[in-house]
Amino acid sequence: FVNDRFRAIRVDMSQQILEDTRAMRIYENIVRFHLHGSAVLSGSGNFEFKHNWDEMRKALMSLTAAYDNYRGLHSNNTCVSRYEPQMQSVLILLSIIDWSTGKMLSAFDTNTMPQFVRFTTEVELAIRISCAVRNYDYYGFFRLCGEADYITLCALHPIIDHVRSLGLKVIHGSFGDGKIPLADLVRTMKFNSQVDAQAFVENHGLSVHAETVARNE
């Protein structure tokens, strides 16, 4: 019900070209709602992840356009909303990996952002996270996740397993047939438990014996 109501509100505001500060706050809440929903409900049987994600993207694009248009009309050289850096950072994070295919996407062009948005803490962190993934720095990615706020982590949630997969490739490219302590993977890749980590590596054709990860013989 809430999802349908938010969709109706978003469409109505878009058709009426409502782009004042009140409309921005509504768009921001819609984006947060969909990001939170995707993180909490993904994997549940009745949750339509793609539909939810598409609605979030549409709201986010309308929101960023509203930021730019409002700034142009009011000759405003500051962030229009206190949450603009957070919302703009989500755009960067959505341009890292296609969650449905695992393929790397073209990097978001941050030169299109005003400088006072580009150099905010939130946007800088998003850029560092994006660079870590593109450089196959899985360790750096998960370390930077420790600096992120809740909404940022929700935006990253769909690609975390993709980054873990990249990490396994990097590790086995470096260690070859050497055994890797399962506890190290839990720590560096932020698994909830050794059980979750073991299920993940076994799904990638690896085996776990005596709490170490190795290639299947």
C-alpha positions in Angstrom: 0.0 0.0 0.0 2.7 2.5 1.0 4.7 1.6 -2.2 1.6 2.3 -4.4 0.9 5.6 -2.6 4.5 6.8 -3.0 4.4 5.9 -6.7 1.2 7.9 -7.1 2.7 10.9 -5.2 5.9 10.8 -7.3 4.0 10.6 -10.6 1.7 13.5 -9.5 4.6 15.7 -8.4 6.4 15.0 -11.6 3.4 15.8 -13.8 2.9 19.0 -12.0 6.6 19.8 -12.1 6.6 20.4 -8.3 10.2 21.2 -7.4 10.1 23.4 -4.2 11.7 22.4 -1.0 8.6 20.6 0.2 8.6 18.4 -2.9 12.3 17.7 -2.4 11.7 16.5 1.1 9.0 14.1 -0.2 11.3 12.8 -3.0 14.1 12.3 -0.4 11.8 10.2 1.8 10.6 8.2 -1.2 14.2 7.4 -2.1 15.0 6.4 1.5 11.8 4.2 1.7 12.8 2.2 -1.4 16.5 1.9 -0.3 15.4 0.7 3.1 12.9 -1.7 1.6 15.4 -3.2 -0.8 17.9 -3.9 2.0 15.4 -5.3 4.5 13.1 -7.3 2.2 15.4 -8.5 -0.6 15.3 -12.3 -0.7 11.8 -12.5 0.7 9.3 -14.3 -1.5 6.8 -11.6 -2.2 9.2 -8.7 -2.7 9.6 -7.3 -6.2 13.2 -6.1 -6.0 13.4 -4.8 -9.6 10.1 -2.8 -9.4 11.2 -1.3 -6.1 14.6 -0.4 -7.5 13.1 1.2 -10.6 10.8 3.3 -8.5 13.7 4.5 -6.4 15.7 5.4 -9.4 12.8 7.4 -10.9 12.4 9.3 -7.6 16.1 10.0 -7.4 16.3 11.3 -10.9 13.3 13.7 -10.3 15.0 14.7 -7.0 18.4 15.6 -8.5 16.7 17.5 -11.3 14.7 19.4 -8.7 17.9 20.3 -6.9 19.5 21.7 -10.1 16.4 23.6 -11.2 15.8 25.1 -7.8 19.5 26.2 -7.6 19.2 27.8 -11.0 16.1 29.7 -10.3 17.4 31.0 -6.9 21.0 31.5 -7.9 21.9 29.3 -5.0 25.6 28.3 -4.7 25.1 26.0 -1.8 23.4 22.6 -1.2 19.7 23.1 -1.6 18.9 20.5 1.1 21.0 19.2 4.0 20.4 15.8 2.5 21.5 16.7 -1.0 25.1 15.3 -0.6 23.6 12.0 0.7 21.2 11.7 -2.3 23.9 12.7 -4.8 26.2 10.1 -3.4 23.6 7.5 -4.0 23.8 8.3 -7.7 27.5 7.5 -7.7 26.9 4.2 -5.8 24.2 3.1 -8.3 26.8 3.5 -11.1 29.3 1.0 -9.8 27.9 -2.5 -10.7 24.7 -3.6 -12.4 23.1 -5.6 -9.6 21.2 -7.8 -12.0 24.3 -8.9 -14.1 27.3 -8.2 -11.9 28.9 -6.2 -14.7 30.8 -3.1 -14.0 29.1 0.1 -15.2 30.6 3.3 -16.5 31.7 5.6 -13.7 29.4 8.5 -12.8 30.7 11.8 -14.1 31.2 13.8 -10.9 32.2 16.8 -13.0 28.5 17.4 -13.6 28.1 18.2 -9.9 28.6 21.7 -8.4 31.9 21.9 -6.6 30.3 22.5 -3.3 28.4 19.2 -3.7 31.3 17.3 -5.2 33.6 17.9 -2.3 31.2 17.1 0.5 32.1 14.2 2.9 29.3 12.0 1.6 30.2 12.4 -2.1 33.9 12.0 -1.4 33.2 8.7 0.4 31.0 7.4 -2.5 33.8 8.2 -5.0 36.3 6.3 -2.8 34.0 3.3 -2.6 33.5 3.4 -6.4 37.2 3.5 -7.0 37.8 0.6 -4.6 35.5 -1.6 -6.5 36.8 -0.6 -9.9 40.4 -1.4 -8.7 39.2 -4.8 -7.3 40.2 -3.5 -3.8 37.6 -5.6 -1.9 39.4 -4.9 1.4 39.2 -1.2 0.9 35.6 -1.4 -0.1 34.5 -3.2 3.1 36.7 -0.9 5.2 35.0 2.2 3.6 31.6 0.6 4.3 32.5 1.0 8.0 32.5 4.8 7.4 29.1 4.8 5.6 25.7 5.8 7.0 22.7 3.6 6.9 21.3 4.9 3.6 24.6 4.5 1.9 24.8 0.9 3.1 21.3 0.3 1.8 22.4 1.6 -1.6 25.4 -0.8 -1.6 23.4 -3.8 -0.4 22.6 -5.2 -3.8 26.2 -5.3 -4.9 27.9 -6.6 -1.8 27.9 -10.2 -2.9 29.3 -9.1 -6.3 32.2 -7.4 -4.5 32.7 -10.5 -2.4 32.9 -12.6 -5.6 35.5 -10.2 -7.0 37.4 -10.5 -3.7 37.5 -14.3 -3.9 38.9 -14.1 -7.4 41.6 -11.7 -6.2 42.5 -13.8 -3.2 42.8 -17.0 -5.2 44.7 -15.2 -7.9 47.2 -14.2 -5.2 47.3 -17.3 -3.1 46.8 -19.9 -5.8 46.1 -23.2 -4.1 47.0 -21.9 -0.7 44.5 -22.3 2.1 42.8 -19.3 3.5 41.4 -19.1 7.0 37.6 -18.8 6.9 37.8 -16.4 9.9 39.8 -14.0 7.7 37.1 -13.9 5.1 34.5 -13.3 7.7 36.5 -10.3 9.0 37.6 -8.7 5.7 34.3 -9.3 3.8 32.0 -8.5 6.7 30.0 -11.7 6.8 27.6 -12.1 9.6 29.0 -15.4 10.6 31.3 -18.3 9.5 28.2 -20.2 8.5 27.3 -17.4 6.0 30.9 -17.2 4.7 31.1 -21.0 4.3 27.8 -21.1 2.3 29.1 -18.3 0.1 32.5 -19.8 -0.8 31.0 -23.2 -1.3 28.5 -21.6 -3.8 31.6 -20.4 -5.7 33.0 -23.9 -6.0 35.4 -23.8 -3.1 35.4 -26.1 0.0 35.9 -25.6 3.7 37.9 -28.0 5.8 39.1 -27.4 9.4 37.9 -23.8 9.0 40.1 -23.0 6.0 39.0 -22.3 2.4 40.6 -24.2 -0.4 39.9 -25.2 -4.0 38.0 -28.5 -4.5 40.3 -31.3 -5.4 
